[in-house]
Amino acid sequence: MNKSRLEAFSDGVFAIIITIMILELKIPDGTSWEVIHPLLPKFLSYVLSFVYIAIYWNNHHHLMHTVHKINAGMMWANMHLLFWLSLVPFATGWMGETNFDKVTVAVYGGLLLLSGLAYTTLSYTIRGTYKEETPLTKALASSDIKGMASIACYTAGILLALFVHPLISAFLYTAVAIMWVVPSKRIEKALEEEHKH
């Protein structure tokens, strides 16, 4: 299978996820603050999820640049990631609709956790196709620390939502998103080095 076909399919799924999320934001009946105010939780949920989908799309794009050859394991690992991400519109809508209720914030955190684990699995699967360690595999491994920290934060967020306060969890999920906004520079440098040789 050609790498570009896998990327094109994944890009299509990312685009559909964003489209579904924006369709959840209903146009208010009027222009007063009273009709707009109830939409704020939905809008904030949408913004957070949009940022997460953008982060996954950017990092997925970088990750696919490290792929030399597609295999069945990689295709299934990619589908595994897309499965969890495809549930983001549901979790986003539910969290916004319930005004960040503790159960929905915990479910959202669980989805972020499963998506993070799926992304890590895809990264490991790609690294497994290399027969020896290269600057590129080292660069991929360097993001593992950030990945493990994210998984720990998502787990903490789930517990905080259920037993302390859901807004603390929402801030924690936002902090993790900020940590991932800029894709790994090490991967970019390693790719540049590889193209020179």
URUR-V244585 format. One record per residue. N is the residue number from 0. RES is the residue in one letter. PHI is phi in radians with two decimals (NA if undefined). OMEGA is omega in whole degrees, 0 to 359 (* if undefined). BURIAL is 1 if it has 9 or more other C-alpha atoms within 8 Angstrom, else 0. Layout:
<<N | RES | PHI | OMEGA | BURIAL> <N | RES | PHI | OMEGA | BURIAL>>
This chain:
<<0 | M | NA | 180 | 0> <1 | N | -1.35 | 180 | 0> <2 | K | -1.02 | 183 | 1> <3 | S | -1.13 | 179 | 0> <4 | R | -1.21 | 178 | 0> <5 | L | -1.11 | 178 | 1> <6 | E | -1.13 | 182 | 1> <7 | A | -1.11 | 179 | 0> <8 | F | -1.11 | 180 | 0> <9 | S | -1.09 | 178 | 1> <10 | D | -1.04 | 178 | 1> <11 | G | -1.10 | 179 | 0> <12 | V | -1.14 | 178 | 1> <13 | F | -1.01 | 181 | 1> <14 | A | -1.13 | 180 | 0> <15 | I | -1.15 | 179 | 0> <16 | I | -1.02 | 180 | 1> <17 | I | -1.13 | 180 | 1> <18 | T | -1.08 | 180 | 0> <19 | I | -1.08 | 181 | 1> <20 | M | -1.09 | 182 | 1> <21 | I | -1.20 | 179 | 0> <22 | L | -1.21 | 177 | 0> <23 | E | -1.26 | 179 | 0> <24 | L | -1.45 | 182 | 1> <25 | K | -1.40 | 179 | 0> <26 | I | -1.25 | 181 | 0> <27 | P | -1.20 | 179 | 0> <28 | D | -1.58 | 182 | 0> <29 | G | 2.26 | 183 | 0> <30 | T | -2.19 | 182 | 0> <31 | S | -1.36 | 179 | 0> <32 | W | -1.04 | 182 | 0> <33 | E | -1.07 | 180 | 0> <34 | V | -1.52 | 180 | 1> <35 | I | -1.46 | 184 | 1> <36 | H | -0.89 | 180 | 0> <37 | P | -1.12 | 181 | 0> <38 | L | -1.43 | 184 | 1> <39 | L | -1.00 | 178 | 0> <40 | P | -1.03 | 178 | 1> <41 | K | -1.13 | 180 | 1> <42 | F | -1.13 | 179 | 1> <43 | L | -1.12 | 176 | 1> <44 | S | -1.07 | 180 | 1> <45 | Y | -1.07 | 182 | 1> <46 | V | -1.06 | 180 | 0> <47 | L | -1.07 | 181 | 1> <48 | S | -1.19 | 178 | 1> <49 | F | -1.05 | 179 | 1> <50 | V | -1.08 | 179 | 1> <51 | Y | -1.09 | 179 | 1> <52 | I | -1.12 | 177 | 1> <53 | A | -1.08 | 178 | 0> <54 | I | -1.09 | 179 | 1> <55 | Y | -1.10 | 180 | 0> <56 | W | -1.12 | 179 | 1> <57 | N | -1.07 | 182 | 1> <58 | N | -1.23 | 176 | 1> <59 | H | -1.12 | 178 | 0> <60 | H | -1.03 | 178 | 1> <61 | H | -1.11 | 181 | 1> <62 | L | -1.09 | 181 | 1> <63 | M | -1.15 | 177 | 1> <64 | H | -1.18 | 181 | 0> <65 | T | -1.53 | 184 | 1> <66 | V | -1.44 | 176 | 1> <67 | H | -1.72 | 184 | 0> <68 | K | -2.53 | 180 | 0> <69 | I | -1.50 | 173 | 1> <70 | N | -2.26 | 184 | 0> <71 | A | -1.09 | 180 | 0> <72 | G | -1.04 | 180 | 0> <73 | M | -1.17 | 180 | 1> <74 | M | -1.10 | 180 | 1> <75 | W | -1.24 | 177 | 0> <76 | A | -1.12 | 178 | 1> <77 | N | -1.18 | 178 | 1> <78 | M | -1.14 | 178 | 0> <79 | H | -1.06 | 177 | 1> <80 | L | -1.10 | 182 | 1> <81 | L | -1.12 | 178 | 1> <82 | F | -1.05 | 182 | 0> <83 | W | -1.15 | 179 | 1> <84 | L | -1.15 | 180 | 1> <85 | S | -1.18 | 178 | 1> <86 | L | -1.52 | 181 | 1> <87 | V | -1.02 | 179 | 1> <88 | P | -1.01 | 179 | 1> <89 | F | -1.10 | 182 | 0> <90 | A | -1.13 | 179 | 1> <91 | T | -1.12 | 180 | 1> <92 | G | -1.08 | 182 | 1> <93 | W | -1.15 | 180 | 1> <94 | M | -1.13 | 179 | 1> <95 | G | -1.20 | 181 | 1> <96 | E | -1.13 | 183 | 1> <97 | T | -1.72 | 178 | 0> <98 | N | 1.01 | 177 | 0> <99 | F | 1.06 | 174 | 1> <100 | D | -1.08 | 186 | 1> <101 | K | -1.03 | 181 | 1> <102 | V | -1.16 | 182 | 0> <103 | T | -1.22 | 177 | 1> <104 | V | -1.19 | 177 | 1> <105 | A | -1.16 | 178 | 1> <106 | V | -1.10 | 178 | 1> <107 | Y | -1.04 | 177 | 1> <108 | G | -1.09 | 177 | 1> <109 | G | -1.10 | 178 | 1> <110 | L | -1.17 | 176 | 1> <111 | L | -1.09 | 179 | 1> <112 | L | -1.08 | 181 | 1> <113 | L | -1.16 | 177 | 1> <114 | S | -1.16 | 178 | 1> <115 | G | -1.09 | 178 | 1> <116 | L | -1.13 | 179 | 1> <117 | A | -1.16 | 178 | 1> <118 | Y | -1.12 | 178 | 1> <119 | T | -1.08 | 178 | 1> <120 | T | -1.06 | 179 | 1> <121 | L | -1.08 | 179 | 1> <122 | S | -1.07 | 178 | 1> <123 | Y | -1.12 | 180 | 0> <124 | T | -1.11 | 178 | 1> <125 | I | -1.15 | 179 | 1> <126 | R | -1.08 | 181 | 1> <127 | G | -1.17 | 179 | 0> <128 | T | -1.41 | 178 | 0> <129 | Y | -1.48 | 182 | 0> <130 | K | -1.36 | 179 | 0> <131 | E | -2.48 | 181 | 0> <132 | E | -1.26 | 179 | 0> <133 | T | -2.27 | 174 | 0> <134 | P | -0.97 | 180 | 0> <135 | L | -1.22 | 179 | 1> <136 | T | -1.16 | 176 | 1> <137 | K | -1.14 | 179 | 1> <138 | A | -1.14 | 178 | 1> <139 | L | -1.12 | 180 | 1> <140 | A | -1.14 | 182 | 0> <141 | S | -1.12 | 180 | 0> <142 | S | -1.42 | 179 | 1> <143 | D | -1.08 | 181 | 1> <144 | I | -1.11 | 178 | 0> <145 | K | -1.11 | 179 | 0> <146 | G | -1.12 | 180 | 1> <147 | M | -1.16 | 178 | 0> <148 | A | -1.12 | 179 | 0> <149 | S | -1.11 | 180 | 1> <150 | I | -1.07 | 177 | 1> <151 | A | -1.11 | 179 | 0> <152 | C | -1.17 | 178 | 1> <153 | Y | -1.11 | 179 | 1> <154 | T | -1.08 | 178 | 1> <155 | A | -1.08 | 180 | 1> <156 | G | -1.08 | 178 | 1> <157 | I | -1.07 | 181 | 1> <158 | L | -1.15 | 179 | 1> <159 | L | -1.12 | 179 | 1> <160 | A | -1.09 | 184 | 1> <161 | L | -1.34 | 190 | 1> <162 | F | -2.04 | 180 | 0> <163 | V | -2.13 | 178 | 0> <164 | H | -2.72 | 183 | 1> <165 | P | -1.09 | 181 | 1> <166 | L | -1.19 | 175 | 0> <167 | I | -1.11 | 178 | 1> <168 | S | -1.10 | 180 | 1> <169 | A | -1.06 | 177 | 1> <170 | F | -1.15 | 179 | 0> <171 | L | -1.16 | 177 | 1> <172 | Y | -1.08 | 178 | 1> <173 | T | -1.14 | 180 | 1> <174 | A | -1.08 | 178 | 0> <175 | V | -1.13 | 178 | 1> <176 | A | -1.03 | 180 | 1> <177 | I | -1.07 | 180 | 0> <178 | M | -1.09 | 184 | 0> <179 | W | -1.75 | 186 | 0> <180 | V | -0.98 | 179 | 0> <181 | V | -1.63 | 179 | 0> <182 | P | -1.09 | 184 | 1> <183 | S | -1.05 | 177 | 0> <184 | K | -1.25 | 180 | 0> <185 | R | -1.09 | 179 | 0> <186 | I | -1.13 | 179 | 1> <187 | E | -1.05 | 180 | 1> <188 | K | -1.14 | 180 | 0> <189 | A | -1.12 | 178 | 1> <190 | L | -1.15 | 178 | 1> <191 | E | -1.08 | 179 | 0> <192 | E | -1.07 | 181 | 0> <193 | E | -1.13 | 180 | 0> <194 | H | -1.21 | 180 | 0> <195 | K | -1.24 | 183 | 0> <196 | H | -1.49 | * | 0>>
